[in-house]
């Protein structure tokens, strides 16, 4: 059974975590499959990515039996798993110059929650729950947790999520700015597909350039970010999508973007 399913339709690549009997917890082989699929998402045929999961849970994080077994080798360190399993996934999502829409239908815990938070737009069903879970076993948040969370919700709430193992409902997640939207479970697929379809018909190159700017915004000072915006705006202005957008505006018609 494939641990990661993928399909391409209408320029939307749908990527599905497919280990439902283990709540989609990650093993290294599963992570490597996901990394491979995300690399394929760089194809010009792809203009938007949906990340979702099968079963009751979105992702329970790390498969603990795997790391316990690997720890029998005295040379093994947890950093090995973080570097080979999770860091490449987070980097791939953030560096992919296409919008990534994440659909969370159930529990997103540990690395599973932080992978969701790395995506561009997160839509969750009202049955979902977000929890860091690391403090239960004496670990710290990984998969970008210590980077994304304080930037999204501030230090006080981040501390509570981690230290108190605080569970966040989808409604709370929306209010806090962790995710974009919460919907009834039966509407999650339709809402996700509708959002992805809209994004897939918009100026894809502009989205990619925007993501580059956003990836730099918390490390740059104001002057650096203003200069970056100026340079990237020139790049955006040289795209075919920009030319089409301007022509459509002047001709008072709906633009037909090609993601170029």
Order of alpha helices (4+ residues) and beta strands (2+ residues): beta-beta-alpha-beta-alpha-alpha-alpha-beta-beta-alpha-beta-beta-alpha-beta-alpha-beta-alpha-alpha-alpha-alpha
